[in-house]
Amino acid sequence: MPYPKGFLKNRSVFVPGKYAVISDEGRVTNVVPGIKGCAMTILASPKLGANFVQLIGTVSEKGHTTIPYGREEGVESFLFVLDGAGTLKVTVDGRAETLAAGGYVYAPPGKGVGFASAGDAPVRILLYKQRFVPHPDPEMRRPWMVTGSIRAIEERFYDNMENVFVRDLLPVDEAFDMNFHTLAFLPGGCHPFVETHVQEHGAYIYEGQGLYLLDEEWIPVQTEDFLWFAPYCKQACYGTGLTRMEYIYSKDCHRDEAI
């Protein structure tokens, strides 16, 4: 890494118990057992306050896993190919798929995601895992492997607003206790109201820029920022800039709260 140009700076913000904005200039590479030939950064974990773990990283032409990521009993996992010219071979419980940019795979609890570069070019990925909360009905089926691409999912208007668009990446089914979505704002688009809810989010902005309300602060955010919002943290967004803003985010769902 070269000497810095000018004063050291970092746009990241962390308010314990409420929210975090992790910008790309402060990232460090973490060693993650079972992942080889990849430069991975841990963005979120219980140390942050999150109930999940999320990573971002570059998979080189020789990158691969030696053990499936998130294969612990009761843990579910998710992989999303952010960008890159290459392809990634992913395996869940013996089933193999090939993913390009925009592709994703969900692994049910205890299965984990194995992956290996096809050797054509590097790709960047998001990796995610959390502890699965079983459905209270013992007759409810368990979640199943899901794979697809955001490029094959038709966007729909978000809350009937014609300048905000959403896509569901996982089935809207009570068998699943989580979902991943993409949310996109045309310039000037916004949430219909300031949200306060029991769900927490992890969001990765991969296009554009915006102004995000987190608790009591409006914070400028942009491409490559990762955001974490704790449950009940007030949140809303305006898309700003000359192009649309888009991010992928996680959401816990379909479960009551323990008491």
C-alpha positions as CSV (number, residue, x, y, z in Angstrom):
1,M,0.0,0.0,0.0
2,P,1.5,3.4,-1.0
3,Y,2.0,6.4,1.4
4,P,-1.2,8.4,1.8
5,K,-1.9,11.5,-0.2
6,G,-2.7,14.3,2.3
7,F,-4.3,13.7,5.7
8,L,-5.6,10.4,6.7
9,K,-9.4,10.2,6.5
10,N,-12.3,7.7,6.8
11,R,-16.0,8.3,6.3
12,S,-17.1,5.4,8.5
13,V,-19.5,6.0,11.4
14,F,-20.3,3.6,14.2
15,V,-22.9,4.3,16.9
16,P,-23.0,1.2,19.2
17,G,-26.4,-0.4,19.5
18,K,-27.9,1.8,16.7
19,Y,-26.1,1.8,13.3
20,A,-22.9,1.7,11.4
21,V,-21.7,3.0,8.0
22,I,-18.5,1.2,6.9
23,S,-16.8,2.9,4.0
24,D,-14.3,1.1,1.7
25,E,-11.3,3.2,2.7
26,G,-11.0,1.7,6.1
27,R,-11.2,-2.0,5.2
28,V,-8.6,-4.5,6.2
29,T,-8.2,-8.1,4.9
30,N,-9.1,-10.8,7.3
31,V,-8.0,-14.4,7.3
32,V,-11.1,-16.7,7.2
33,P,-10.4,-20.4,7.7
34,G,-11.6,-22.5,4.8
35,I,-11.3,-19.7,2.2
36,K,-8.2,-19.7,0.1
37,G,-7.0,-17.4,-2.7
38,C,-9.4,-14.6,-1.7
39,A,-9.1,-11.2,-0.1
40,M,-11.9,-11.1,2.4
41,T,-13.1,-8.4,4.8
42,I,-15.5,-9.0,7.6
43,L,-18.0,-6.1,7.4
44,A,-20.5,-7.2,10.2
45,S,-20.5,-9.6,13.1
46,P,-22.0,-9.8,16.6
47,K,-19.0,-7.6,17.7
48,L,-20.7,-4.8,15.7
49,G,-24.0,-5.6,17.3
50,A,-25.4,-7.5,14.3
51,N,-27.1,-10.9,14.6
52,F,-25.4,-12.0,11.5
53,V,-21.9,-12.1,9.8
54,Q,-21.3,-10.5,6.5
55,L,-18.2,-10.5,4.4
56,I,-17.0,-8.9,1.1
57,G,-14.1,-10.1,-0.9
58,T,-12.4,-10.7,-4.2
59,V,-12.1,-14.3,-5.4
60,S,-9.0,-14.7,-7.6
61,E,-8.7,-17.0,-10.5
62,K,-7.4,-19.6,-8.0
63,G,-9.8,-18.7,-5.2
64,H,-11.8,-21.5,-3.5
65,T,-13.2,-22.9,-0.3
66,T,-11.7,-26.0,1.4
67,I,-14.8,-26.3,3.7
68,P,-18.3,-24.9,2.9
69,Y,-18.9,-21.5,4.4
70,G,-21.5,-21.4,7.1
71,R,-22.0,-25.2,7.4
72,E,-22.4,-25.2,11.2
73,E,-25.5,-26.9,12.5
74,G,-28.4,-24.4,12.6
75,V,-26.6,-21.8,10.4
76,E,-27.9,-20.7,7.1
77,S,-25.8,-18.9,4.5
78,F,-26.0,-16.7,1.3
79,L,-23.6,-15.8,-1.4
80,F,-24.0,-13.0,-3.9
81,V,-21.7,-12.2,-6.9
82,L,-21.3,-8.4,-6.9
83,D,-19.3,-7.9,-10.0
84,G,-16.4,-9.1,-12.1
85,A,-15.8,-10.7,-15.5
86,G,-15.4,-14.2,-14.2
87,T,-17.7,-17.0,-13.1
88,L,-17.9,-18.8,-9.8
89,K,-18.8,-22.5,-9.3
90,V,-20.9,-22.9,-6.1
91,T,-21.9,-26.1,-4.4
92,V,-24.6,-26.6,-1.8
93,D,-25.1,-30.1,-0.4
94,G,-23.7,-31.7,-3.5
95,R,-25.6,-29.6,-6.0
96,A,-23.4,-27.4,-8.2
97,E,-24.3,-24.2,-10.0
98,T,-22.3,-21.6,-12.0
99,L,-22.8,-17.9,-11.1
100,A,-21.8,-14.7,-12.9
101,A,-22.2,-11.1,-11.7
102,G,-25.7,-10.7,-10.2
103,G,-26.0,-14.4,-9.4
104,Y,-26.7,-15.7,-5.9
105,V,-27.3,-18.9,-3.9
106,Y,-28.9,-19.6,-0.5
107,A,-27.8,-22.6,1.6
108,P,-30.3,-24.1,4.1
109,P,-29.2,-24.5,7.7
110,G,-26.2,-26.8,8.2
111,K,-25.4,-27.1,4.5
112,G,-23.0,-24.2,3.8
113,V,-21.8,-22.8,0.5
114,G,-18.7,-24.1,-1.2
115,F,-17.3,-22.1,-4.1
116,A,-14.4,-22.1,-6.6
117,S,-13.4,-19.7,-9.3
118,A,-13.8,-21.1,-12.8
119,G,-10.4,-19.7,-13.5
120,D,-11.5,-17.1,-16.1
121,A,-11.3,-13.8,-14.1
122,P,-11.7,-12.5,-10.6
123,V,-15.1,-11.7,-9.1
124,R,-16.2,-9.9,-6.0
125,I,-18.7,-11.6,-3.6
126,L,-20.8,-10.9,-0.6
127,L,-20.9,-13.8,1.9
128,Y,-23.5,-13.9,4.7
129,K,-24.5,-16.3,7.5
130,Q,-26.9,-16.2,10.5
131,R,-28.4,-18.6,12.9
132,F,-31.7,-20.1,11.6
133,V,-34.8,-19.6,13.7
134,P,-37.1,-22.6,13.2
135,H,-40.8,-22.2,12.5
136,P,-42.9,-22.9,15.6
137,D,-45.1,-25.3,13.5
138,P,-43.3,-28.6,13.4
139,E,-45.2,-29.5,10.2
140,M,-43.7,-26.5,8.4
141,R,-41.2,-27.6,5.8
142,R,-37.6,-26.6,6.2
143,P,-36.1,-23.9,3.8
144,W,-34.5,-25.2,0.6
145,M,-31.6,-24.3,-1.6
146,V,-32.3,-21.3,-3.8
147,T,-30.2,-20.0,-6.7
148,G,-30.8,-17.3,-9.3
149,S,-29.8,-14.0,-10.7
150,I,-31.1,-10.5,-10.1
151,R,-30.9,-10.0,-13.8
152,A,-33.6,-12.6,-14.2
153,I,-36.0,-11.0,-11.6
154,E,-38.4,-8.4,-12.8
155,E,-38.4,-5.3,-10.6
156,R,-41.7,-4.0,-9.2
157,F,-42.7,-0.7,-7.8
158,Y,-41.9,-0.3,-4.1
159,D,-45.1,0.7,-2.2
160,N,-46.7,1.9,-5.5
161,M,-44.0,4.5,-6.1
162,E,-42.9,4.7,-9.7
163,N,-39.3,5.9,-8.9
164,V,-38.4,3.2,-6.3
165,F,-38.0,-0.5,-7.3
166,V,-37.6,-3.7,-5.3
167,R,-36.7,-7.3,-6.0
168,D,-37.1,-10.4,-3.7
169,L,-34.3,-12.8,-4.1
170,L,-35.7,-15.6,-1.8
171,P,-39.2,-17.0,-1.7
172,V,-41.7,-15.1,0.4
173,D,-42.5,-18.2,2.4
174,E,-42.8,-18.8,6.1
175,A,-40.3,-21.6,5.8
176,F,-37.6,-18.9,5.5
177,D,-36.8,-16.7,8.4
178,M,-34.8,-14.2,6.2
179,N,-34.8,-12.6,2.8
180,F,-32.5,-10.7,0.6
181,H,-33.8,-7.8,-1.5
182,T,-32.5,-5.2,-3.9
183,L,-33.9,-1.7,-3.5
184,A,-33.2,1.0,-6.1
185,F,-34.1,4.8,-6.1
186,L,-34.1,7.0,-9.1
187,P,-32.7,10.5,-8.3
188,G,-35.2,12.1,-5.9
189,G,-36.8,8.7,-5.0
190,C,-37.3,8.0,-1.3
191,H,-38.9,5.7,1.2
192,P,-42.6,6.6,1.7
193,F,-42.1,7.2,5.4
194,V,-39.4,7.0,8.1
195,E,-39.3,3.4,9.2
196,T,-39.0,2.0,12.8
197,H,-39.3,-1.7,13.0
198,V,-38.1,-4.8,14.8
199,Q,-36.1,-6.1,11.8
200,E,-32.4,-5.3,11.5
201,H,-30.7,-4.8,8.1
202,G,-27.3,-5.1,6.5
203,A,-27.1,-3.2,3.2
204,Y,-24.4,-2.9,0.6
205,I,-24.6,-0.1,-1.8
206,Y,-23.3,-1.1,-5.2
207,E,-24.5,1.7,-7.4
208,G,-25.1,5.5,-7.0
209,Q,-25.3,7.7,-3.9
210,G,-27.9,8.9,-1.5
211,L,-28.7,10.5,1.8
212,Y,-29.6,8.0,4.6
213,L,-31.4,8.8,7.8
214,L,-30.0,6.6,10.6
215,D,-31.4,7.3,14.0
216,E,-31.3,11.2,14.1
217,E,-28.6,11.8,11.5
218,W,-28.8,12.2,7.7
219,I,-25.6,10.7,6.4
220,P,-24.3,10.9,2.8
221,V,-23.7,7.3,1.5
222,Q,-22.3,6.1,-1.8
223,T,-21.2,3.1,-3.8
224,E,-19.2,0.6,-1.8
225,D,-20.6,1.6,1.6
226,F,-22.0,-1.0,3.9
227,L,-24.7,-0.1,6.4
228,W,-26.0,-1.8,9.4
229,F,-29.2,-0.8,11.2
230,A,-30.2,-2.2,14.6
231,P,-33.8,-3.1,15.3
232,Y,-36.0,0.0,15.8
233,C,-33.3,2.4,14.5
234,K,-35.2,5.1,12.5
235,Q,-34.2,4.8,8.8
236,A,-35.1,6.3,5.4
237,C,-33.3,7.1,2.2
238,Y,-33.3,9.6,-0.6
239,G,-31.6,8.8,-3.9
240,T,-29.3,11.7,-4.9
241,G,-26.8,12.2,-7.7
242,L,-27.3,11.8,-11.5
243,T,-27.9,8.0,-11.6
244,R,-30.0,5.6,-9.7
245,M,-28.9,4.3,-6.3
246,E,-29.2,0.6,-5.6
247,Y,-28.3,-1.7,-2.8
248,I,-28.8,-5.3,-1.7
249,Y,-30.0,-5.8,1.9
250,S,-30.8,-8.6,4.3
251,K,-34.0,-8.7,6.4
252,D,-35.1,-11.1,9.2
253,C,-38.8,-12.0,8.7
254,H,-41.7,-14.5,9.3
255,R,-41.0,-15.1,13.0
256,D,-42.4,-13.9,16.3
257,E,-40.1,-12.5,19.0
258,A,-38.9,-14.6,21.9
259,I,-40.0,-13.6,25.4
